[in-house]
């Protein structure tokens, strides 16, 4: 019988103390307990250089309570780290010794570089970094860890003084805060990131509690339900949010929908940091990621215990984790699309892609274009139902898709164009838009999208899943469904034509 073990992770930062307890067993792990306490130890430390007074009491109170939770859960190991505020404190050795004596916790004060490494580890577990150039930003209360990644390889990591609590203390002396000092704050941020070469970054992935709260505010402002892990936030929202609230008091900011009251006085510095970073690298927005340091610590500890493969299986990338689904949803909702249908077609498309990848001879990197096309294939309905595939082609070519070049948008647009009606012809846009090798891939991906779209003909998710298989003569769809699916069967008969033409195989849907 497999033995499980329980691990406690403590992240002691400038603004809060966070505890997470997981139980690892076999092929994965489960979060079994969590605790968070606000402890503004950075407020005193960044001003005086010492952890003292009420903030010290709050720190010890939170760690003492964390220890009790740990004991109740009878865990096997603890990993506790202190970040920027402890690196800054002149009495850090004394504090760490008192924590050990009074709380029974060994606090490891990690370097900024180690903090950046752990953040990169967390992000790479949920994002495919191999095909893009990425800038990863972990914004805490006392520092901002920035990592430049070129197609999966770390080019540079640096710990900067861009912590939202630190900037609040250094640049916001007045009340209402942020107005006279905001220009100086911007100049300081720009200077702090000036050493990072712009290699043509495709995306920014940002972590941290205040970052994720800002993403929640963005979603609420756009009447959108936030994803639990990854959300896309536009640069224009950051600009407007800063402008609208830079003269507001913390009490006023607390009234904003979904605002975490404990972060109301530091959310403007966080927004300014993010705005300046994505402006510096000419990006149109960023992805917030609810993982960051604690997830990195967890994965690092599991790796040390030889369960890295199990973690990868447990966190196997699916289209919602690897691709910016929230961004596609945001765009689609502007055109009043059926979001549930779009996501289900994307899910079914990935299922088919994974089965046909080898026989089709399509590189894995093309999957992101298929997912994007699946999410956006129906946005042309906003213009006209009868020819919406053609309108989708035009709209996708001309909308902003952060992280995708104009050429990549043309690939996505042409995949979406062929989700219905006629098959590709030499006179169509595809042969003017797309290079020959890519055009072949686009047609193959379009054949997948046609079948996936047919399997949700009623837009009700009747076909819950598929378990496709390929033989010499047949591509069997093998649907998992409830009730009757006559419309899906009929739609598949109409839309399987391109896949059969490409493969020379019969596309077969088996029903009970």
C-alpha positions in Angstrom: 0.0 0.0 0.0 1.4 3.4 -1.0 2.3 5.6 1.9 1.3 9.3 1.9 3.1 12.1 3.4 2.0 15.5 4.6 3.9 18.7 3.8 3.5 22.2 5.3 4.5 25.2 3.3 4.9 28.6 5.0 5.5 31.8 3.0 6.3 34.7 5.3 6.2 37.9 3.3 6.1 41.7 3.9 2.3 41.8 3.9 1.1 38.5 5.1 1.9 35.0 6.4 0.5 32.1 4.4 0.4 28.4 5.3 -0.6 25.6 3.0 -0.7 21.9 4.0 -0.8 19.2 1.3 -1.0 15.4 1.4 1.0 13.7 -1.4 0.2 10.2 -2.4 0.8 8.1 -5.5 0.1 10.2 -8.6 -0.7 13.5 -7.0 -1.4 15.7 -4.0 -4.3 17.3 -2.3 -4.5 20.6 -0.3 -6.0 19.6 3.0 -5.6 22.9 5.0 -4.8 26.6 4.5 -4.3 29.7 6.6 -3.5 33.3 5.9 -2.9 36.2 8.3 -2.2 39.8 7.5 1.0 40.9 9.2 2.4 44.2 7.9 6.0 43.6 9.0 7.2 45.4 6.0 5.6 48.7 7.1 8.0 49.1 10.0 11.0 47.2 8.5 11.2 49.2 5.3 11.0 52.4 7.3 13.3 51.6 10.2 15.3 48.7 9.0 14.1 46.4 11.8 11.2 44.0 12.5 9.9 45.4 15.8 6.8 46.6 17.6 3.2 45.6 16.6 4.3 44.1 13.3 6.6 41.7 15.1 3.8 40.7 17.5 1.6 40.1 14.4 4.3 37.9 12.9 4.7 35.7 15.9 1.0 35.5 16.5 0.5 34.2 12.9 3.4 31.8 13.1 2.3 30.4 16.5 -1.2 29.8 15.0 0.3 28.2 11.9 2.3 25.9 14.2 -0.9 24.8 15.9 -2.5 24.0 12.6 0.6 22.0 11.6 0.5 20.0 14.8 -3.2 19.2 14.3 -2.6 17.9 10.8 0.4 15.7 12.0 2.5 16.6 9.1 5.8 15.0 8.1 7.8 18.0 7.0 7.7 21.8 7.1 9.3 24.2 4.5 9.1 27.8 5.8 10.7 30.7 3.9 11.1 34.4 4.6 11.3 36.8 1.6 12.3 40.4 0.9 11.3 41.9 4.3 13.6 39.4 6.1 16.4 40.0 3.7 16.1 43.7 4.4 15.8 43.5 8.2 19.0 44.2 10.1 17.8 42.0 12.9 16.9 39.0 10.7 19.2 36.5 12.5 17.7 37.5 15.8 14.1 37.2 14.5 14.8 33.8 12.9 16.3 32.6 16.2 13.3 33.7 18.1 10.9 32.0 15.6 12.8 28.8 16.1 12.8 29.1 19.9 9.2 30.3 20.3 7.4 28.7 17.4 9.5 25.6 16.6 9.8 26.7 13.0 13.1 26.9 11.0 12.7 29.9 8.8 14.8 29.9 5.7 15.5 33.4 4.5 15.9 32.9 0.8 17.6 35.1 -1.7 15.8 37.1 -4.4 17.3 34.9 -7.0 16.0 31.8 -5.3 12.6 33.4 -5.0 12.7 34.1 -8.8 13.7 30.4 -9.5 10.8 29.1 -7.4 8.3 31.4 -9.2 9.6 30.2 -12.5 9.1 26.6 -11.4 5.5 27.4 -10.5 4.7 29.1 -13.7 6.4 26.5 -15.9 4.1 23.9 -14.3 1.0 25.5 -15.7 2.2 27.4 -18.8 3.9 26.1 -21.9 6.9 28.4 -22.0 8.8 26.5 -24.7 7.4 28.2 -27.8 7.3 31.9 -26.6 9.5 34.5 -25.0 8.0 35.2 -21.5 8.6 37.8 -18.8 7.7 36.4 -15.3 7.0 38.9 -12.6 6.4 38.0 -8.9 5.2 41.1 -7.1 5.3 40.8 -3.3 5.1 43.4 -0.6 8.9 44.1 -0.4 10.3 43.1 -3.8 9.5 42.1 -7.3 11.3 39.1 -8.8 11.6 39.4 -12.6 12.7 36.5 -14.8 13.2 36.7 -18.6 12.6 33.4 -20.3 13.5 32.7 -24.0 11.5 29.7 -25.2 11.7 27.9 -21.9 15.3 28.9 -21.0 16.0 31.5 -18.3 18.0 34.4 -19.7 18.1 36.5 -16.6 16.6 36.7 -13.1 16.8 39.6 -10.8 15.3 40.7 -7.5 14.2 44.3 -7.7 12.9 46.7 -5.0 9.5 46.7 -6.7 7.3 45.5 -3.9 3.9 47.2 -3.7 4.2 47.8 0.1 7.7 49.2 -0.2 6.7 51.6 -3.0 3.7 52.7 -1.0 5.9 53.5 2.0 8.6 55.2 -0.2 6.4 57.2 -2.6 3.0 57.8 -0.9 3.5 60.3 1.8 0.2 62.2 1.4 -3.5 61.4 1.8 -5.1 60.9 -0.6 -2.1 58.9 -1.6 -0.4 58.4 -5.0 -1.1 61.8 -6.7 2.0 64.0 -6.2 4.4 61.1 -6.0 3.1 58.9 -8.8 5.5 60.3 -11.4 8.5 59.7 -9.1 7.2 56.1 -8.6 7.0 55.5 -12.3 10.6 56.8 -12.8 11.8 54.5 -10.1 10.1 51.5 -11.6 11.5 52.3 -15.1 15.0 52.6 -13.7 14.7 49.3 -11.8 13.8 47.4 -15.0 16.1 49.2 -17.4 18.7 46.4 -17.3 16.3 43.9 -18.8 16.8 43.6 -22.6 13.7 43.6 -24.7 14.1 40.4 -26.7 10.6 40.6 -28.1 8.5 39.2 -25.3 5.3 37.5 -26.3 3.6 37.4 -22.9 3.9 38.6 -19.3 2.9 36.2 -16.5 2.5 37.9 -13.1 2.0 36.4 -9.7 1.4 37.6 -6.2 -1.6 38.2 -3.9 -2.2 41.8 -4.9 -1.7 40.9 -8.6 -4.5 38.3 -8.4 -6.7 40.7 -6.5 -6.2 43.3 -9.3 -7.2 40.6 -11.8 -10.4 39.9 -9.8 -11.2 43.6 -9.8 -10.7 43.6 -13.6 -13.0 40.6 -14.1 -15.7 42.2 -11.9 -15.4 45.5 -13.8 -16.1 43.6 -17.0 -19.0 41.5 -15.6 -16.9 38.4 -15.9 -16.4 35.4 -13.6 -12.7 35.1 -12.9 -10.9 31.8 -13.5 -9.5 30.3 -10.3 -5.9 30.2 -11.6 -5.2 32.2 -14.7 -6.8 35.5 -15.9 -5.9 37.9 -18.6 -5.8 41.7 -17.7 -5.4 44.3 -20.4 -3.0 47.3 -20.3 -5.9 49.7 -21.0 -7.6 48.5 -17.8 -4.5 49.2 -15.8 -4.2 52.7 -17.3 -7.8 53.5 -16.5 -7.8 52.0 -13.1 -4.7 54.0 -12.0 -6.2 57.2 -13.5 -9.6 56.7 -11.8 -8.2 55.8 -8.4 -4.8 57.6 -7.9 -6.4 60.4 -5.9 -8.6 58.0 -3.8 -8.1 57.1 -0.2 -7.8 53.5 0.9 -11.3 53.8 2.3 -12.7 54.7 -1.1 -10.7 51.9 -2.8 -12.1 49.3 -0.4 -15.5 50.0 -1.9 -14.5 48.7 -5.3 -16.2 45.4 -6.2 -14.0 42.3 -5.2 -11.4 44.5 -3.6 -9.5 42.8 -0.8 -9.7 45.4 2.0 -6.3 44.4 3.3 -4.7 45.4 0.0 -6.6 48.6 -0.7 -3.6 50.8 0.1 -1.1 48.9 -2.0 -3.1 48.0 -5.1 -2.3 51.3 -6.9 1.5 50.7 -6.6 0.9 47.2 -7.9 -1.0 48.5 -10.9 1.7 51.0 -11.6 4.4 48.4 -11.5 2.5 46.1 -13.9 1.7 49.0 -16.2 5.3 50.1 -16.5 6.6 46.6 -17.0 4.2 45.7 -19.8 4.7 49.1 -21.4 8.5 48.6 -21.3 8.2 45.4 -23.2 5.4 46.6 -25.6 2.8 44.1 -24.4 -1.0 44.6 -24.4 -1.7 42.9 -21.1 -0.6 40.2 -18.7 -1.7 36.9 -17.3 -2.3 36.7 -13.6 -1.4 33.4 -12.1 -2.7 32.2 -8.7 0.4 30.0 -8.0 3.6 31.8 -7.4 6.0 31.2 -4.6 4.0 28.7 -2.5 3.4 26.5 -5.5 7.1 26.7 -6.4 8.1 25.7 -2.9 5.7 22.8 -3.0 6.9 21.5 -6.4 10.5 22.0 -5.2 9.9 19.9 -2.1 8.1 17.2 -4.1 11.0 17.1 -6.6 13.5 16.6 -3.7 11.4 13.7 -2.5 11.4 12.0 -5.9 7.8 12.6 -6.8 8.3 15.1 -9.7 6.8 12.7 -12.3 3.7 12.2 -10.1 3.2 15.9 -9.8 3.5 16.3 -13.6 0.8 13.7 -14.1 -1.4 15.3 -11.5 -1.0 18.7 -13.1 -1.0 17.5 -16.7 -1.5 20.6 -18.9 -4.9 21.0 -20.4 -6.0 23.7 -22.8 -7.4 25.9 -19.9 -4.0 25.9 -18.1 -1.7 26.1 -21.1 -3.5 28.7 -23.3 -5.0 32.1 -22.5 -8.6 30.9 -22.4 -9.7 33.9 -20.2 -8.4 36.3 -22.9 -10.3 34.4 -25.6 -13.4 34.4 -23.4 -13.1 38.2 -22.9 -12.8 38.8 -26.7 -15.7 36.4 -27.4 -18.0 38.0 -24.9 -17.5 41.3 -26.7 -19.1 39.6 -29.7 -21.8 38.0 -27.6 -20.6 34.4 -28.3 -21.7 31.2 -26.6 -18.8 30.8 -24.2 -19.8 27.4 -22.9 -20.0 26.0 -26.4 -16.7 27.6 -27.4 -14.9 26.0 -24.4 -16.5 22.6 -25.0 -15.4 22.7 -28.7 -11.9 23.6 -27.6 -11.9 20.7 -25.2 -13.1 18.2 -27.9 -10.6 19.7 -30.4 -7.7 19.0 -28.1 -8.9 15.4 -27.6 -8.9 14.9 -31.3 -5.6 16.7 -31.9 -3.8 14.5 -29.3 -5.0 11.3 -31.1 -4.3 12.5 -34.6 -1.1 14.4 -33.9 1.2 11.6 -35.1 -0.8 10.4 -38.1 -1.4 14.0 -39.2 2.3 14.9 -38.7 1.4 18.1 -36.9 3.9 19.6 -34.4 2.5 20.1 -30.9 3.1 23.9 -31.2 0.2 24.1 -33.6 -2.3 23.1 -30.8 -2.4 26.7 -29.5 -3.7 27.9 -32.9 -6.4 25.2 -32.9 -7.5 26.1 -29.3 -7.7 29.8 -30.2 -9.7 29.1 -33.4 -12.1 26.8 -31.4 -12.7 29.5 -28.9 -13.3 32.2 -31.5 -14.9 30.3 -34.4 -18.4 31.6 -33.9 -17.7 35.3 -33.2 -18.8 36.1 -36.7 -22.3 35.5 -35.6 -22.2 39.0 -34.2 -22.2 40.3 -37.8 -24.4 37.7 -39.6 -25.5 34.1 -38.9 -25.6 32.9 -42.5 -22.0 33.6 -43.3 -20.5 33.8 -39.8 -17.5 31.7 -40.7 -16.3 34.4 -43.1 -17.0 37.1 -40.7 -15.0 35.2 -38.0 -12.1 35.1 -40.5 -12.2 38.9 -40.8 -12.7 39.7 -37.1 -9.9 37.4 -35.9 -7.5 38.9 -38.3 -8.3 42.4 -37.0 -8.7 42.0 -33.2 -6.0 42.3 -30.6 -4.7 38.9 -29.5 -2.0 39.4 -26.9 0.9 37.1 -27.6 0.0 36.4 -31.2 1.6 38.1 -34.2 -0.4 39.2 -37.3 0.7 36.1 -39.1 -0.3 33.8 -36.2 -3.7 35.6 -36.2 -4.1 34.8 -39.9 -3.4 31.1 -39.1 -6.1 31.1 -36.3 -8.5 33.0 -38.5 -8.3 30.6 -41.4 -8.7 27.5 -39.1 -11.9 29.2 -37.8 -13.1 30.0 -41.3 -13.3 26.4 -42.3 -15.3 25.1 -39.3 -18.3 25.0 -41.6 -19.5 25.2 -45.2 -17.1 24.8 -48.1 -13.6 23.2 -48.0 -10.4 25.2 -48.9 -10.0 26.3 -52.5 -7.1 27.8 -54.3 -9.0 31.1 -54.6 -9.5 31.4 -50.9 -7.6 33.8 -48.5 -5.7 30.9 -46.9 -3.3 30.6 -49.9 -2.5 34.3 -49.8 -2.3 34.6 -46.0 -0.4 31.5 -45.0 2.9 30.0 -46.1 2.7 26.6 -47.9 3.8 24.4 -45.0 1.6 26.2 -42.5 -1.4 26.1 -44.9 -1.2 22.3 -44.9 -1.4 22.4 -41.1 -4.2 24.9 -41.1 -6.3 22.6 -43.3 -5.7 19.6 -41.0 -6.5 21.7 -37.9 -9.7 22.9 -39.6 -10.7 19.3 -40.2 -10.4 18.7 -36.4 -12.4 21.8 -35.6 -15.2 20.8 -38.0 -15.6 17.5 -36.3 -15.4 19.0 -32.7 -18.0 21.6 -33.6 -20.3 19.0 -35.0 -20.2 17.0 -31.8 -21.7 20.0 -29.9 -24.3 20.8 -32.6 -27.0 21.6 -30.0 -24.6 23.7 -27.9 -25.8 21.7 -24.8 -22.7 19.6 -24.2 -24.6 16.4 -24.9 -21.4 14.7 -26.0 -19.5 15.0 -22.7 -16.2 13.6 -23.9 -14.7 11.5 -26.7 -12.2 8.7 -26.6 -11.0 8.7 -30.2 -8.9 5.9 -31.8 -7.3 5.5 -35.2 -6.8 2.3 -37.3 -5.6 1.8 -40.8 -9.1 2.5 -42.2 -11.2 4.2 -39.5 -11.1 7.2 -37.2 -13.5 6.2 -34.4 -14.8 9.1 -32.4 -16.2 7.0 -29.5 -18.4 9.6 -27.8 -19.3 9.6 -24.1 -22.8 11.0 -24.1 -26.1 11.2 -22.3 -29.5 10.7 -23.9 -30.0 11.0 -27.6 -27.6 12.9 -29.9 -29.4 12.8 -33.3 -28.3 16.4 -34.3 -24.7 15.7 -33.4 -24.8 12.5 -35.6 -26.3 14.4 -38.5 -23.8 17.3 -38.1 -20.9 14.9 -38.1 -22.0 13.3 -41.3 -22.0 16.7 -42.9 -18.7 18.0 -41.4 -16.4 14.9 -41.4 -15.7 15.4 -45.1 -12.4 17.3 -44.8 -11.0 14.8 -42.3 -11.9 11.9 -44.5 -10.4 13.7 -47.5 -7.1 14.4 -45.7 -6.7 10.9 -44.1 -8.4 8.6 -46.6 -10.0 7.0 -43.6 -13.7 6.7 -42.6 -14.7 8.9 -39.7 -17.0 6.8 -37.6 -19.2 7.7 -34.6 -20.2 4.7 -32.6 -23.4 4.9 -30.5 -24.9 2.4 -28.2 
